[in-house]
Amino acid sequence: MLISVTVIASLLFARDMLALGSAYSADGTGWNVVRLLLFAGVVLVLVYGNLVYQVTRLGYFLRQRRHRPPPFEHLAACRWEQAPPVVILVPSYKEDLRTIRQTLMSAALQHYPDRRVVLLLDDPPHPTNQKDAEQLVAARQVPTQVAALLQEPASRVEQARRTFSARAQEGQVPRQELLRLLDVYADVIAWFEHQAAETPQSDHTDVMFGRLVFNAHADLLRTTARRLAEAIAEHEIPAELLQREYRRLADIFRVELSCFERKRYRNLSQEPNKAANLNGYISLLGKRVRKVASSGGFPILTNRSGADDNRDQVIPDAPYVLTLDADSLLSPEYVLRLVDVMESPGNERIAVVQSPYTAIPNAPSAMERIAGATTDMQYIVHQGFTWCKATYWVGANAILRKSALDDIRTEESERGLVVPVFIQDRTVIEDTESTVDLIARGWRLHNYPERLAYSATPPDFGALLVQRSRWANGGLLIVHKLLRYVRAKPFRLVTPLETLMRLHYLVSIAAGSVGLIVLLFLPLDEDLGSVWIPVTAAPYFLLYWRDLLRAGYRKGDVFRVYAFNMMLLPINLAGVVKSLQQAWTGRKSSFGRTPKVAGRTAAPGWAVAAEWLLLAYCLFAAVSDAFAGRWLHALFSLGTAVALGYAVTVFLGIGASREDLASGWNGFLSRCRGARLPWASFGNGGSGD
């Protein structure tokens, strides 16, 4: 119904603008026609985004209503014995140790039998300062520490399994064996509960980690234990059933954890981005390699296919690769449920299945909480994309089919070497570009309609700036790929709905940011006002507000989200400019990793200055428009100023703004003093003409 309201109001707005355009043309006022076209174009772009949200929201709720996930116990019984191997890759760059440890524990304790976890450290292998060197040494030890923690319950379960096997050969009573098995289950559940109790509760991330990784796993095992307890009343219990249950318990803790650093090898890509880090290890899957010294100072990994030498290292292949950012947490059900989707009949052409991440709840600061709110609303949009057959890979977590990666593999020349590329790094949004590569090859992507993954949200403006400017950088560069895909496919394979959804995802940040800037800086007279504009926007804000409440946010957070989005204008525009710069120069943009550090991340002075200057302009425009009698534009400028005023005082902080501005100014002066200015040579005793 509300979609109809927006469509009808948009058509009536277009009718009003056409009538006004006819009047302007008759008067011969060319500037007014240009102004009208700009204004109407911006409004229609915003309506486009409005309708995308409403349509994807509809798809999200329809998918939720139809979703009937099989009980986890049923999945475990059906899939456990034939579960294909999964390798879990955790790319990390200068992450703090707690973040790495929690993510690795979340990956290692997946309730899935055949898995390996590899920490892909991307820190410089030879740090130039003591702090980074100590951090790198400590990070290398985290997989070993996690494995040691799991060793103790693994040993107890393995010992119980062996003694059961010995007794089973002697013909022990099955009912007594089941009671012993329940004791083992109780022991393992107690271990998980103890780990949850021992987890530090320093912040909301710790709380979520304990609940999602330890308590959730204990709950899964309790369900299994209850099912087994109900079987005690049966007269005969097959020994194979007990053997399978022991094996399942042992598999929980039977996981290989390791660390890999591609920058330590000269023949692997050294490009400073996450895609290159993942590509480096994916290229080694299924190979036998040996480290060989080279003249360049770094060793190389040589392929030893066909050889059999104990000095070689075998890197097992896997049909599925799970990529997991080092600030993310997974439910213990994640891998089994998503692999079940991949393995189900009819899904052989699904290349990527994921549970789009949501924010870790109960963030302490307003900034982190509202940034998380926008992430949670994007979860709805991404679920709706799948309903529209327009799914995009969101890189924080996903299970990738290895054969699909092989299908889009290319090769690039780097430092005179040929390096394989599976996930493209031509843009800094490698997951988005790889999506287009996959669908162009006939692969599909799928969002699983449950919240099984959570990721950290930037806690301050400095970290947010790095993340959101990266998100805004690259979409425009991929549009030509998408259009080529649309032109190459028959109409029945690429519907207009899919095209509109995919196109919006690529251009929305650029188009929306430029459009809002145009509305702020374009002098709008009363004649451009239309009663239908607020009617088109009302359904969007009403539904967005309702969805925020359903997600557990506060009633006033819809205003805070608006203020947050106004604050993002300079950041988004900076990302768009980088995209245009890359398109012009042909040089890749630098990959900005979102900082995760203790304390506040300092923001560059230009960004803070841009926020305050935009606020000053909005206040000036509100006053200027009021004096000129442009009351509607004055109201819009004043409302934007109020939102920006809230954002810069609450999200940025006045004290932090002062520090970052002073630091930026001092840095600018230092660069000026160190530079040779063009006029410096004049008056210094020239050539004596």
C-alpha positions as CSV (number, residue, x, y, z in Angstrom):
1,M,0.0,0.0,0.0
2,L,2.7,2.5,1.0
3,I,4.6,1.7,-2.2
4,S,1.5,2.7,-4.1
5,V,1.3,6.0,-2.1
6,T,4.9,6.8,-3.1
7,V,4.4,5.9,-6.8
8,I,1.2,7.9,-7.1
9,A,2.6,10.9,-5.2
10,S,5.7,10.8,-7.5
11,L,3.6,10.8,-10.6
12,L,1.6,13.8,-9.3
13,F,4.9,15.5,-8.5
14,A,6.1,14.9,-12.0
15,R,2.9,16.3,-13.4
16,D,3.4,19.5,-11.3
17,M,7.0,19.8,-12.5
18,L,6.0,19.3,-16.2
19,A,3.4,22.0,-15.9
20,L,5.9,24.3,-14.3
21,G,8.5,23.5,-16.9
22,S,6.0,24.4,-19.6
23,A,5.4,27.8,-18.0
24,Y,9.1,28.5,-17.7
25,S,9.6,27.6,-21.4
26,A,6.8,29.9,-22.4
27,D,8.4,32.7,-20.4
28,G,11.8,32.0,-22.0
29,T,13.6,31.8,-18.6
30,G,16.4,29.3,-19.4
31,W,17.9,29.4,-15.9
32,N,14.6,28.5,-14.3
33,V,14.3,25.5,-16.6
34,V,17.8,24.3,-15.6
35,R,17.0,24.8,-12.0
36,L,13.8,22.9,-12.4
37,L,15.5,20.0,-14.1
38,L,18.1,19.8,-11.4
39,F,15.6,19.9,-8.6
40,A,13.2,17.4,-10.2
41,G,16.1,15.1,-11.0
42,V,17.4,15.1,-7.4
43,V,13.9,14.4,-6.1
44,L,13.4,11.5,-8.5
45,V,16.8,10.0,-7.5
46,L,15.7,10.2,-3.8
47,V,12.4,8.6,-4.7
48,Y,14.3,5.8,-6.5
49,G,16.1,5.1,-3.3
50,N,12.9,5.3,-1.3
51,L,11.2,2.7,-3.5
52,V,14.3,0.4,-3.4
53,Y,14.0,0.4,0.4
54,Q,10.3,-0.3,0.3
55,V,10.5,-3.1,-2.3
56,T,13.5,-4.8,-0.6
57,R,11.7,-4.5,2.8
58,L,8.7,-6.2,1.3
59,G,10.9,-9.0,-0.1
60,Y,12.6,-9.3,3.3
61,F,9.3,-9.9,5.2
62,L,8.0,-12.3,2.5
63,R,11.2,-14.3,2.8
64,Q,11.0,-14.3,6.6
65,R,7.4,-15.5,6.5
66,R,8.3,-18.4,4.1
67,H,11.6,-19.4,5.9
68,R,11.3,-22.8,7.5
69,P,14.8,-23.8,8.6
70,P,15.3,-27.4,9.4
71,P,16.0,-28.1,13.0
72,F,19.7,-28.1,13.7
73,E,19.6,-31.6,15.1
74,H,18.1,-32.8,11.8
75,L,20.8,-31.1,9.8
76,A,23.6,-32.6,12.0
77,A,22.1,-36.0,11.6
78,C,21.8,-35.7,7.8
79,R,25.0,-33.8,6.9
80,W,27.6,-34.7,9.5
81,E,28.9,-37.9,8.0
82,Q,29.2,-36.5,4.4
83,A,30.1,-32.9,5.3
84,P,32.6,-31.5,2.7
85,P,35.8,-29.8,4.0
86,V,35.6,-26.1,4.6
87,V,38.6,-23.8,5.1
88,I,38.0,-20.6,7.1
89,L,40.2,-17.7,6.2
90,V,40.5,-14.8,8.6
91,P,42.3,-11.8,6.9
92,S,43.9,-9.5,9.5
93,Y,45.9,-6.3,9.4
94,K,47.2,-4.9,12.6
95,E,44.2,-6.0,14.6
96,D,44.2,-5.9,18.4
97,L,44.8,-9.3,20.0
98,R,41.4,-9.5,21.6
99,T,39.6,-9.0,18.2
100,I,41.7,-11.7,16.6
101,R,41.3,-14.2,19.5
102,Q,37.5,-13.8,19.6
103,T,37.1,-14.2,15.8
104,L,39.3,-17.2,15.7
105,M,37.5,-18.8,18.6
106,S,34.2,-18.1,16.8
107,A,35.5,-19.8,13.7
108,A,37.2,-22.7,15.5
109,L,34.0,-23.6,17.4
110,Q,31.8,-23.9,14.4
111,H,29.5,-26.9,14.9
112,Y,30.9,-28.6,11.8
113,P,33.1,-31.7,11.4
114,D,35.7,-31.0,8.7
115,R,37.1,-27.5,9.0
116,R,40.4,-25.7,9.1
117,V,41.0,-22.1,10.3
118,V,43.8,-20.0,8.9
119,L,44.7,-16.5,10.2
120,L,46.0,-14.5,7.2
121,L,48.3,-12.0,8.9
122,D,48.9,-9.0,6.6
123,D,51.1,-7.0,8.9
124,P,54.5,-6.0,7.5
125,P,56.8,-9.0,8.2
126,H,59.6,-6.8,9.4
127,P,58.1,-4.0,11.5
128,T,60.1,-0.8,11.9
129,N,59.1,-0.1,15.4
130,Q,59.1,-2.1,18.7
131,K,55.4,-1.8,19.3
132,D,54.5,-3.3,15.9
133,A,57.1,-6.0,16.3
134,E,55.6,-7.1,19.6
135,Q,52.1,-6.9,18.2
136,L,53.1,-9.1,15.2
137,V,54.8,-11.7,17.4
138,A,51.8,-11.9,19.7
139,A,49.4,-12.1,16.8
140,R,51.3,-15.1,15.4
141,Q,50.7,-17.0,18.6
142,V,47.0,-16.5,18.8
143,P,46.1,-19.6,16.7
144,T,48.3,-21.7,18.9
145,Q,46.7,-20.3,22.0
146,V,43.2,-21.0,20.8
147,A,44.2,-24.5,19.8
148,A,45.7,-25.1,23.3
149,L,42.5,-23.9,24.9
150,L,40.5,-26.4,22.9
151,Q,42.9,-29.2,23.6
152,E,41.7,-29.9,27.2
153,P,38.1,-30.7,26.4
154,A,39.2,-32.4,23.2
155,S,41.4,-34.8,25.2
156,R,38.5,-35.6,27.6
157,V,36.1,-36.4,24.8
158,E,38.6,-38.4,22.9
159,Q,39.4,-40.5,26.0
160,A,35.7,-41.1,26.6
161,R,35.3,-42.1,22.9
162,R,38.1,-44.6,23.1
163,T,36.9,-46.3,26.3
164,F,33.4,-46.6,24.8
165,S,34.9,-48.3,21.7
166,A,36.7,-50.7,23.9
167,R,33.7,-51.5,26.0
168,A,31.5,-51.8,23.0
169,Q,33.7,-54.7,21.8
170,E,33.1,-56.4,25.1
171,G,29.3,-56.2,24.7
172,Q,28.4,-53.7,27.4
173,V,24.7,-52.8,27.9
174,P,23.6,-50.0,25.5
175,R,21.5,-48.2,28.1
176,Q,24.4,-47.8,30.5
177,E,26.5,-46.6,27.6
178,L,23.9,-43.9,26.8
179,L,24.0,-42.7,30.4
180,R,27.8,-42.5,30.2
181,L,27.5,-40.5,26.9
182,L,25.1,-38.1,28.7
183,D,27.7,-37.6,31.3
184,V,30.2,-36.6,28.6
185,Y,27.7,-34.2,27.2
186,A,27.2,-32.7,30.6
187,D,30.9,-32.3,31.0
188,V,31.3,-30.5,27.6
189,I,28.3,-28.3,28.3
190,A,29.8,-27.4,31.7
191,W,33.1,-26.5,29.8
192,F,31.2,-24.1,27.5
193,E,29.4,-22.5,30.5
194,H,32.7,-22.1,32.3
195,Q,34.2,-20.3,29.3
196,A,31.2,-18.0,29.1
197,A,31.5,-17.2,32.8
198,E,35.3,-16.6,32.5
199,T,34.9,-14.3,29.5
200,P,35.8,-10.7,30.5
201,Q,32.7,-8.4,30.3
202,S,34.6,-5.2,29.5
203,D,32.2,-4.1,26.8
204,H,29.3,-5.1,24.6
205,T,31.6,-7.1,22.2
206,D,32.7,-9.3,25.1
207,V,29.1,-9.9,26.2
208,M,28.1,-10.8,22.6
209,F,31.1,-13.1,22.2
210,G,30.3,-15.1,25.4
211,R,26.6,-15.3,24.5
212,L,27.1,-16.2,20.8
213,V,30.1,-18.5,20.9
214,F,29.9,-20.3,24.3
215,N,26.3,-20.0,25.5
216,A,24.8,-20.7,22.1
217,H,27.0,-23.8,21.7
218,A,25.9,-25.0,25.1
219,D,22.3,-24.6,24.1
220,L,22.8,-26.7,21.0
221,L,24.4,-29.5,23.0
222,R,21.6,-29.4,25.6
223,T,19.1,-29.9,22.8
224,T,21.0,-33.0,21.7
225,A,21.3,-34.3,25.2
226,R,17.6,-34.0,25.7
227,R,17.0,-36.0,22.6
228,L,19.4,-38.7,23.8
229,A,17.8,-38.8,27.2
230,E,14.5,-39.5,25.6
231,A,16.0,-42.5,24.0
232,I,16.8,-44.1,27.3
233,A,13.3,-45.6,27.5
234,E,13.9,-47.5,24.3
235,H,15.0,-51.1,24.7
236,E,17.6,-51.2,21.9
237,I,20.0,-48.4,21.0
238,P,22.3,-49.1,18.0
239,A,25.9,-48.9,18.9
240,E,26.5,-47.0,15.7
241,L,24.3,-44.2,17.1
242,L,26.5,-43.9,20.2
243,Q,29.7,-44.0,18.1
244,R,28.3,-41.2,15.9
245,E,27.5,-39.0,18.9
246,Y,31.0,-39.5,20.3
247,R,32.4,-38.6,17.0
248,R,30.3,-35.5,16.8
249,L,31.4,-34.3,20.2
250,A,35.0,-35.0,19.3
251,D,34.7,-33.1,16.0
252,I,33.6,-29.9,17.9
253,F,37.1,-29.5,19.2
254,R,39.0,-31.3,16.4
255,V,40.1,-28.3,14.3
256,E,43.4,-27.2,12.8
257,L,44.4,-23.6,13.4
258,S,47.4,-22.0,11.7
259,C,48.8,-18.7,10.6
260,F,49.9,-17.6,7.1
261,E,51.7,-14.5,6.0
262,R,51.8,-14.0,2.3
263,K,54.1,-10.9,2.6
264,R,56.9,-13.2,3.7
265,Y,57.1,-14.8,0.2
266,R,58.4,-13.0,-2.8
267,N,56.3,-14.8,-5.4
268,L,53.0,-14.0,-3.7
269,S,51.1,-10.7,-4.3
270,Q,52.3,-7.8,-2.1
271,E,49.4,-5.5,-3.0
272,P,48.2,-3.8,0.2
273,N,44.5,-4.9,0.3
274,K,42.3,-7.7,1.6
275,A,41.6,-9.2,-1.8
276,A,45.3,-9.8,-2.4
277,N,45.6,-11.4,1.1
278,L,42.8,-13.8,0.4
279,N,44.0,-14.5,-3.2
280,G,47.5,-15.4,-2.0
281,Y,46.3,-18.3,0.2
282,I,43.4,-19.4,-2.1
283,S,46.0,-19.9,-4.9
284,L,47.8,-22.5,-2.7
285,L,44.8,-24.6,-1.9
286,G,45.4,-28.3,-2.9
287,K,49.1,-27.8,-3.6
288,R,52.3,-29.2,-2.2
289,V,54.8,-26.4,-1.7
290,R,58.2,-25.9,-0.3
291,K,59.9,-22.7,0.9
292,V,63.0,-22.0,-1.1
293,A,65.5,-19.2,-0.5
294,S,65.8,-16.6,-3.2
295,S,68.1,-13.7,-4.1
296,G,65.5,-11.1,-3.3
297,G,65.8,-11.5,0.5
298,F,62.4,-13.1,0.8
299,P,61.9,-16.8,0.1
300,I,59.5,-18.2,-2.5
301,L,57.0,-21.0,-2.3
302,T,57.6,-23.4,-5.1
303,N,54.9,-25.8,-6.3
304,R,56.0,-29.4,-5.7
305,S,53.2,-31.2,-7.6
306,G,54.0,-34.9,-8.0
307,A,56.8,-34.8,-5.5
308,D,56.8,-36.6,-2.2
309,D,59.2,-35.1,0.4
310,N,58.7,-34.6,4.1
311,R,60.2,-31.2,3.7
312,D,57.2,-30.1,1.6
313,Q,54.1,-28.6,3.1
314,V,50.7,-29.9,1.8
315,I,47.9,-27.3,1.9
316,P,44.7,-29.3,1.7
317,D,42.1,-28.3,-0.8
318,A,38.5,-27.6,0.1
319,P,35.4,-27.2,-2.1
320,Y,34.3,-24.3,0.2
321,V,36.1,-21.2,1.5
322,L,34.7,-19.2,4.3
323,T,36.0,-15.6,4.4
324,L,35.6,-13.9,7.8
325,D,36.8,-10.4,8.7
326,A,38.8,-10.3,11.9
327,D,36.2,-8.2,13.7
328,S,33.3,-10.6,13.1
329,L,31.6,-13.3,15.2
330,L,29.6,-16.3,13.9
331,S,26.9,-18.3,15.4
332,P,28.0,-22.0,15.9
333,E,25.3,-23.0,13.4
334,Y,26.7,-20.8,10.6
335,V,28.8,-23.2,8.6
336,L,26.5,-26.2,8.8
337,R,23.4,-24.3,7.8
338,L,25.1,-22.4,4.9
339,V,26.9,-25.5,3.5
340,D,23.5,-27.3,3.6
341,V,22.2,-24.5,1.3
342,M,25.2,-25.0,-1.0
343,E,24.8,-28.8,-1.0
344,S,21.0,-28.9,-1.6
345,P,19.7,-30.1,-5.0
346,G,19.2,-27.2,-7.4
347,N,21.8,-25.0,-5.8
348,E,24.8,-26.2,-7.7
349,R,25.3,-22.8,-9.3
350,I,25.2,-20.8,-6.1
351,A,28.7,-19.3,-5.8
352,V,28.3,-17.3,-2.6
353,V,26.0,-17.9,0.4
354,Q,26.1,-15.6,3.4
355,S,24.3,-14.2,6.4
356,P,24.6,-10.4,5.9
357,Y,26.2,-9.2,9.1
358,T,24.4,-7.1,11.7
359,A,25.9,-4.8,14.3
360,I,27.0,-6.1,17.7
361,P,24.1,-4.9,19.9
362,N,24.2,-2.5,22.9
363,A,27.0,-0.3,21.8
364,P,27.9,2.2,24.6
365,S,28.3,5.4,22.5
366,A,25.7,7.1,20.4
367,M,28.0,7.2,17.4
368,E,28.6,3.4,17.4
369,R,24.9,2.7,18.1
370,I,23.6,4.8,15.3
371,A,26.3,3.5,12.9
372,G,25.1,0.0,13.9
373,A,21.5,1.0,13.2
374,T,22.3,1.9,9.6
375,T,24.0,-1.5,9.3
376,D,21.0,-3.3,10.7
377,M,18.7,-1.5,8.2
378,Q,21.1,-2.6,5.4
379,Y,20.5,-6.2,6.6
380,I,16.9,-5.8,5.6
381,V,17.9,-4.4,2.2
382,H,20.3,-7.2,1.4
383,Q,17.8,-9.8,2.3
384,G,15.3,-8.1,0.0
385,F,18.0,-8.1,-2.8
386,T,17.9,-11.9,-2.7
387,W,14.1,-11.8,-3.2
388,C,14.7,-9.5,-6.2
389,K,17.5,-11.9,-7.5
390,A,19.9,-9.1,-7.1
391,T,22.1,-10.4,-4.2
392,Y,25.5,-8.7,-3.6
393,W,28.4,-10.3,-1.8
394,V,29.0,-8.4,1.5
395,G,32.6,-9.2,2.4
396,A,32.5,-9.4,6.2
397,N,31.5,-13.1,6.0
398,A,30.6,-15.5,3.2
399,I,31.0,-19.1,2.1
400,L,32.4,-19.2,-1.4
401,R,32.3,-22.2,-3.7
402,K,35.9,-22.8,-4.8
403,S,34.9,-23.9,-8.3
404,A,33.2,-20.5,-8.8
405,L,36.4,-18.7,-7.8
406,D,38.3,-20.8,-10.3
407,D,35.8,-19.8,-12.9
408,I,36.5,-16.1,-12.5
409,R,40.2,-16.5,-12.0
410,T,42.5,-14.2,-13.9
411,E,46.2,-13.5,-13.8
412,E,48.1,-10.2,-13.3
413,S,51.7,-9.2,-13.7
414,E,53.2,-7.8,-10.5
415,R,56.9,-7.0,-9.9
416,G,57.7,-9.1,-13.0
417,L,55.8,-12.1,-11.6
418,V,52.5,-13.6,-12.7
419,V,50.1,-13.9,-9.8
420,P,46.6,-15.5,-9.8
421,V,43.6,-13.3,-9.0
422,F,40.3,-14.8,-7.9
423,I,38.8,-11.8,-6.0
424,Q,39.5,-8.7,-8.0
425,D,41.1,-5.7,-6.3
426,R,40.7,-3.1,-9.0
427,T,38.4,-1.3,-6.6
428,V,38.5,-1.2,-2.8
429,I,35.0,-2.9,-2.7
430,E,36.3,-6.2,-3.9
431,D,33.2,-8.1,-2.9
432,T,31.0,-5.9,-5.1
433,E,33.1,-6.2,-8.2
434,S,33.5,-10.0,-7.7
435,T,29.7,-10.2,-7.5
436,V,29.4,-8.8,-11.1
437,D,32.2,-11.1,-12.2
438,L,30.3,-14.1,-10.9
439,I,26.8,-13.3,-12.2
440,A,28.3,-12.6,-15.6
441,R,29.6,-16.2,-15.6
442,G,26.1,-17.5,-14.7
443,W,26.6,-18.0,-11.0
444,R,24.1,-17.0,-8.3
445,L,24.4,-15.5,-4.8
446,H,22.2,-16.1,-1.8
447,N,21.5,-14.4,1.5
448,Y,20.5,-16.8,4.2
449,P,17.4,-15.3,6.0
450,E,18.7,-15.6,9.5
451,R,21.0,-13.4,11.6
452,L,24.0,-15.7,12.1
453,A,26.9,-13.1,11.8
454,Y,27.8,-10.0,13.7
455,S,30.5,-7.4,13.1
456,A,32.0,-4.5,15.0
457,T,30.9,-1.0,14.1
458,P,33.4,1.9,14.1
459,P,33.2,3.5,17.5
460,D,34.3,7.0,16.5
461,F,34.4,9.5,13.6
462,G,38.0,8.7,12.6
463,A,37.4,5.0,12.2
464,L,34.0,5.6,10.5
465,L,35.6,7.9,8.0
466,V,38.0,5.2,6.8
467,Q,35.2,2.6,6.5
468,R,32.5,4.7,4.8
469,S,34.8,6.5,2.4
470,R,36.0,3.1,1.2
471,W,32.4,2.0,0.8
472,A,31.7,5.1,-1.3
473,N,34.7,4.5,-3.5
474,G,34.4,2.1,-6.4
475,G,30.7,1.7,-7.1
476,L,30.8,4.0,-10.1
477,L,33.8,2.1,-11.5
478,I,31.8,-1.1,-11.7
479,V,28.7,0.3,-13.4
480,H,30.1,-0.4,-16.9
481,K,30.6,-4.0,-15.9
482,L,27.0,-4.3,-14.7
483,L,25.7,-2.7,-17.9
484,R,27.8,-5.1,-20.0
485,Y,26.3,-8.0,-18.1
486,V,22.7,-6.7,-18.6
487,R,23.2,-6.2,-22.3
488,A,24.8,-9.6,-22.8
489,K,21.9,-11.6,-21.1
490,P,18.4,-12.3,-22.5
491,F,15.5,-10.4,-21.0
492,R,14.2,-13.5,-19.2
493,L,17.5,-13.9,-17.3
494,V,18.0,-10.3,-16.3
495,T,14.7,-8.6,-15.3
496,P,14.2,-4.8,-15.0
497,L,13.8,-5.3,-11.2
498,E,17.2,-7.0,-10.8
499,T,18.8,-4.3,-13.0
500,L,17.3,-1.4,-11.0
501,M,18.3,-3.0,-7.7
502,R,21.9,-3.8,-8.7
503,L,22.3,-0.3,-10.3
504,H,21.0,1.4,-7.2
505,Y,23.5,-0.5,-5.0
506,L,26.4,0.8,-7.2
507,V,25.3,4.5,-7.6
508,S,23.2,5.3,-4.6
509,I,26.0,6.7,-2.4
510,A,27.3,9.0,-5.2
511,A,23.8,10.0,-6.5
512,G,22.3,10.6,-3.1
513,S,25.2,12.6,-1.8
514,V,25.5,14.8,-4.9
515,G,21.8,15.2,-4.9
516,L,21.6,16.4,-1.3
517,I,24.5,18.9,-1.9
518,V,22.6,20.2,-5.0
519,L,19.5,20.7,-2.8
520,L,21.5,22.6,-0.2
521,F,23.4,24.9,-2.6
522,L,20.7,25.4,-5.3
523,P,18.5,28.5,-4.6
524,L,15.0,27.1,-4.6
525,D,12.1,29.5,-4.8
526,E,8.6,28.8,-3.6
527,D,7.4,27.9,-7.1
528,L,9.3,24.7,-6.9
529,G,7.5,23.6,-3.8
530,S,5.1,20.8,-4.2
531,V,2.8,19.2,-1.7
532,W,3.6,15.8,-3.2
533,I,7.2,15.9,-2.1
534,P,6.6,15.2,1.6
535,V,3.9,12.6,0.6
536,T,6.5,10.7,-1.4
537,A,8.9,10.7,1.6
538,A,6.5,10.0,4.4
539,P,6.2,6.2,3.7
540,Y,10.0,5.8,3.7
541,F,10.5,7.6,7.0
542,L,7.5,5.8,8.6
543,L,8.7,2.4,7.6
544,Y,12.3,3.1,8.5
545,W,11.3,4.3,12.0
546,R,9.1,1.2,12.4
547,D,12.0,-1.1,11.4
548,L,14.4,0.7,13.8
549,L,11.9,0.0,16.6
550,R,11.6,-3.6,15.6
551,A,15.3,-3.9,15.7
552,G,15.4,-2.7,19.3
553,Y,16.4,1.0,18.7
554,R,14.9,4.0,20.3
555,K,12.0,6.2,19.0
556,G,14.2,9.2,18.5
557,D,16.9,7.2,16.6
558,V,15.3,8.0,13.2
559,F,16.3,11.6,13.7
560,R,19.8,10.5,14.8
561,V,20.1,8.4,11.7
562,Y,19.2,11.4,9.6
563,A,21.8,13.4,11.4
564,F,24.3,10.6,10.9
565,N,23.6,10.5,7.2
566,M,24.0,14.3,6.9
567,M,27.4,13.9,8.6
568,L,28.4,11.3,6.0
569,L,28.0,13.8,3.1
570,P,31.6,15.0,3.0
571,I,32.9,11.5,3.6
572,N,30.8,10.0,0.8
573,L,31.8,12.8,-1.5
574,A,35.5,12.2,-0.8
575,G,35.0,8.5,-1.7
576,V,33.2,9.5,-4.9
577,V,36.1,11.8,-5.8
578,K,38.6,9.0,-5.3
579,S,36.5,6.9,-7.7
580,L,36.6,9.6,-10.3
581,Q,40.3,10.1,-9.7
582,Q,40.9,6.4,-10.3
583,A,38.8,6.4,-13.5
584,W,40.8,9.4,-14.8
585,T,44.3,8.2,-13.8
586,G,43.8,4.4,-14.1
587,R,45.7,4.0,-10.8
588,K,44.1,1.9,-8.0
589,S,42.9,3.7,-4.9
590,S,44.7,2.8,-1.7
591,F,42.8,0.3,0.4
592,G,41.9,1.9,3.8
593,R,41.5,-0.7,6.5
594,T,39.1,0.3,9.2
595,P,41.1,0.9,12.4
596,K,40.3,-1.2,15.5
597,V,42.4,0.3,18.2
598,A,42.0,1.1,21.9
599,G,41.1,4.7,22.4
600,R,40.0,7.2,19.8
601,T,41.0,7.1,16.1
602,A,42.1,10.7,15.1
603,A,40.3,12.1,12.0
604,P,42.1,14.1,9.3
605,G,41.7,17.8,9.8
606,W,40.1,18.3,6.4
607,A,37.2,16.0,7.3
608,V,36.5,17.7,10.6
609,A,36.7,21.1,8.9
610,A,34.3,20.0,6.2
611,E,31.7,19.1,8.8
612,W,31.9,22.4,10.6
613,L,32.0,24.4,7.3
614,L,28.9,22.5,6.1
615,L,27.2,23.3,9.3
616,A,28.1,27.0,9.0
617,Y,26.9,27.1,5.4
618,C,23.5,25.6,6.3
619,L,23.0,28.2,9.1
620,F,24.0,31.0,6.7
621,A,21.7,29.6,3.9
622,A,18.8,29.4,6.4
623,V,19.2,33.0,7.3
624,S,19.8,34.1,3.7
625,D,16.8,32.2,2.4
626,A,14.6,33.6,5.1
627,F,15.6,37.2,4.1
628,A,15.0,36.4,0.4
629,G,11.6,34.9,1.2
630,R,12.5,31.4,0.2
631,W,10.8,29.9,3.2
632,L,10.8,26.2,2.1
633,H,14.5,26.2,1.3
634,A,15.2,28.1,4.6
635,L,13.3,25.4,6.5
636,F,15.3,22.7,4.7
637,S,18.6,24.4,5.4
638,L,17.7,25.0,9.0
639,G,16.6,21.4,9.5
640,T,19.9,20.2,8.0
641,A,21.8,22.6,10.2
642,V,20.1,21.2,13.3
643,A,20.9,17.7,12.2
644,L,24.5,18.6,11.5
645,G,24.8,20.5,14.8
646,Y,23.7,17.4,16.6
647,A,26.1,15.2,14.7
648,V,29.2,17.4,15.2
649,T,28.6,17.8,18.9
650,V,27.5,14.3,19.7
651,F,29.1,12.1,17.1
652,L,32.3,14.0,16.5
653,G,32.6,15.8,19.8
654,I,33.7,19.4,20.3
655,G,36.9,18.5,22.1
656,A,37.8,15.8,19.6
657,S,37.1,18.2,16.8
658,R,39.4,20.8,18.3
659,E,42.2,18.3,18.7
660,D,41.9,16.9,15.1
661,L,41.7,20.4,13.6
662,A,44.8,21.5,15.6
663,S,46.7,18.4,14.6
664,G,45.7,18.8,10.9
665,W,46.8,22.5,10.9
666,N,50.1,21.7,12.5
667,G,50.7,18.9,10.0
668,F,49.9,21.3,7.2
669,L,52.3,23.9,8.5
670,S,55.0,21.2,8.9
671,R,54.6,20.1,5.3
672,C,54.8,23.7,4.1
673,R,58.0,24.3,6.0
674,G,59.5,21.1,4.6
675,A,58.5,21.9,1.0
676,R,60.4,24.0,-1.5
677,L,58.0,26.6,-2.4
678,P,58.0,28.0,-6.0
679,W,58.9,31.6,-4.9
680,A,61.7,30.4,-2.6
681,S,64.4,30.9,-5.3
682,F,63.6,34.6,-5.9
683,G,65.9,37.1,-4.3
684,N,68.5,34.4,-3.3
685,G,71.3,35.6,-5.6
686,G,70.3,34.4,-9.0
687,S,72.4,33.8,-12.1
688,G,73.6,37.4,-12.4
689,D,71.8,38.4,-15.6
